[in-house]
């Protein structure tokens, strides 16, 4: 069965790209919902409605196993999606990401979108695992748009330095709690000198013992197929064609 991967844009492509490189014969459909990006600045109800439409689109294409390659969707929509689509197998990013954190970590900084931080999905999970850990949680509301706009690493570094407190930058570890943020990894490396963790490799590892069906790989966007092609060619050196689609759970999805 084809594996679906969903995100608002390039963050999810980073996971799709890693999965496709690790399992080059496997069948994947990647959907970048760039029309609705960024997700993290919307309300929880908006994300739940958007996510429902996108999951229905996958189902309409015969896909019933989906990677939620978006921390915001994990944080505020996944329980709703599981209830609405009980036959779908969902792979989420938060718990696998946290499993990387060493047990002796005393303080940790989580950076994510506004909605992910407000949900406290990382904070609550970390407190269960590490009751004595000091946790800093910081919102970087403009970083997704900067990544999607292919801003320079220098610009992103200046923005990160502006938004994060000096105390938080001295934490023992940093979690990039948005799948877009690894695309700003050079900027984070300049600002934060301790260990940095993201979701990419752990999501690849989720499938290492799974028998994946061989098949075609396709990429879709809800916005501009030509620009999406330019983005991934610039950022990933991947010459991948995108198809623009309309996603609407009230009508049949159609390709344009």
Buried (B, 14 or more C-beta within 10 A) or exposed (E): EBBBBBBBBBBBBBBBBBBBEBBEEBBBBBBBBBBBBBBBBBEBEBBBBBBBBBBBBBBEBEBBBBBBBBBBBBBBBBEBBEEBBEEBEBBBBBEBBBEBBEEEBEBBBBBBBBBBBBBBBBBEBBEEBBEEBBBBBBBBBBBBBBBBEEBEBEEBBBBBEEBBEEEBBEBBBBBBBBBBBBBBBEBBEBBBEBBBBBBBBBBBEBBEEEEBEEBEBBBBBBBBBEBBBEBBEEBBEBEBEBEBBEBEBEEEBEEE
